Amino acid sequence: DVQKWMGGELAESSVNALGSDDRDQCLKAVRSIKNATIGSNSKKRLYTNLGVIPKLERLLSSGDEELITQVVATLGSLINGTNPDSLKQIIESQIPIVLIQLLNHKSLKMVEATARTLKIFFRKPNAPHQLIFEVRFLNHQLILQERTLSGLVNLIKYTPENIAELAATILASFYTSRSYLEKSELLDRMRTYQTSLWASGAFEASMKLLFSNQTKVINAKSQESALRIVGFLSFMNLDICKSIAHHAKILDALNKLIRDSSPIIKLLAASCIANLSRCKIDTIVPLSDSATVAVVLKLLHTSDPEWIREEVPAALAHILIENEDLQRMVVDSDAITILISNLRDESASPSLIQSSLKALAAITELLEDGRRKVIDTGILPTIASFLENTSIGIRLAACDCIRSLSRSVKALRTALVDLEITPSLFKLLDDESVDIQTIALAALCNVILDFSPMKKMALENSGIKLICYKTSNSNVTIRMNAVWALKNLVFMADEETKESVLKELTPDGFFRLFKDPSEKIVILVAKLFRNMAFKHADWLVQRLDVSSIIQQLDSLFLESSPEILSEVLHAINNLTTGSDDTKTAIMNSPLIGKVILCASHPSAKVKIPIIWCI
């Protein structure tokens, strides 16, 4: 207790000394704090609680080169730990922006210390990676992202390799957060980042590291950072992939590096190849897709170090997206067994759980055999439990996994019904993450299509109200999935279910959907109307008024695609199954003339429903 008290007294004394006018005393205090916090999470927590971070931030503007260098190193020590408060305070301060500015300092010693601290900082999953790419104000001075990017690129090109490797790692740090962007509203912003990074000369700089002839240890780190930069640049970006395709040297290098002895080099090279391969460029054939998957499947068996184990499933997920042949190859391997074992491992890290869920979602995206193999393991309750995890990444991956599994045939979807998973999906419609809302809606589209118990749950859990509310969301994908869910909900449904939908949607809200700027959504709205009218035409006419219906359908004939015309004609056909009054109203409206004109339409999609109308 005496030692603990003395330690607290010493720490408080050191923190107080940071405000001293005596430069030497202040420098001594900074060094004392740095040495005390290295390797000690308890000391990091102690000093953070004593208010050390705001005082260190003030010292960054002291103008004293030696003092600032020590402050930067001390900040690196505080960040490099498990204390979330230290990182939170630094993220919310101006410190990261000041550190980025210090990368342009004339002193290499200062630059190296700063780069080392930023490397630690940007390795944190919740670090604001976008600071590297976005414009920020600091003390009323505009710091342009071009200056930040060009400064980091110049460090790679013109400084010793230890600093070059640090700079490359900072630039590559955004690649580690790519899993959060694949289905995100931030995807367009990522395109902007990629364009800026390419324009700054980062690709050419990364080539310098990739083909460096320095010592093997540093070269391995440099190659890793270079591959991460190439991976980020080529991630879902056709234009940049086309530019990379003109560099035969990098294609040859990837072909060799995928056989490297280092697991992480193999993995990163495989990810780069997958990025380039997915762009469908004829000149890019460094290695076959199946060989790339074979390499990644072998890496699934790697358990040391832990972060390799975490990254492999995420890389596998990316490679498999929308590729049925590769998914079949993985289903026939032991990959599903390994991934499910990861989910059942109580000591598994959040990153491993998230990446394993993402991989299972990709494996089961298109193949029924894959879904059956996963469901037969009995892992569904575990996956469902992750829908309520505190981590956004895990909730997102679990929801994506449920979405893929719910695409299954009716017999297999029964397993999801037995889990009573619908309430959890409805709860996710109010999630803080837009991506989770989007995928939860997509999963609901699948599970409420065939099962009357699921439709009943939607009625009983305010589900219809939530879905109808989402039809006016500013996000086009959320609106589309919401309309899709309503369309499936009323498919072959009874009048009670349809009445519940129209009550929440309101007639005005229903007609508003026909005016959505997205053609894909308008097609779905026409399908929704078609399903609403099926076997309940008289009820629908009574609720919406036949003249309003005719006016709305008539507007869809103007410059519409064959897909929209087809659905409008099917809707008209369903309406004509109603009363004679409804048929008479249609026959006396402009609709009949439009229908006759469609008989000469070149598309079979349009001609077939005309036969039904007649």
Salt bridges, closest charged atoms under 4 A:
ASP24 OD1 - ARG23 NH1 3.23
ASP64 OD2 - ARG23 NE 2.70
GLU66 OE1 - ARG23 NH2 2.78
GLU66 OE2 - ARG31 NH2 2.77
GLU92 OE2 - LYS88 NZ 2.85
GLU112 OE2 - ARG116 NH2 2.81
GLU134 OE1 - ARG136 NH2 3.07
GLU134 OE2 - ARG189 NH1 3.47
GLU165 OE2 - LYS119 NZ 3.46
GLU182 OE1 - LYS358 NZ 3.41
GLU224 OE2 - ARG228 NE 3.64
GLU306 OE1 - ARG309 NH1 3.50
GLU311 OE2 - ARG228 NH2 2.93
GLU324 OE2 - ARG328 NH2 3.00
ASP325 OD1 - ARG328 NH1 3.65
ASP334 OD2 - HIS301 NE2 3.28
ASP345 OD2 - ARG309 NH2 3.39
GLU368 OE1 - ARG371 NH1 2.74
ASP369 OD1 - ARG372 NH1 3.61
ASP400 OD2 - LYS183 NZ 2.94
ASP400 OD1 - ARG403 NH2 2.74
ASP431 OD2 - ARG395 NE 2.79
GLU432 OE2 - ARG395 NH2 3.77
ASP450 OD2 - ARG413 NH2 2.47
GLU460 OE2 - LYS456 NZ 3.98
GLU499 OE1 - ARG543 NE 3.17
ASP516 OD2 - ARG479 NE 2.76
ASP554 OD1 - LYS594 NZ 2.69
GLU563 OE2 - LYS605 NZ 3.11
GLU567 OE1 - ARG530 NH1 3.04
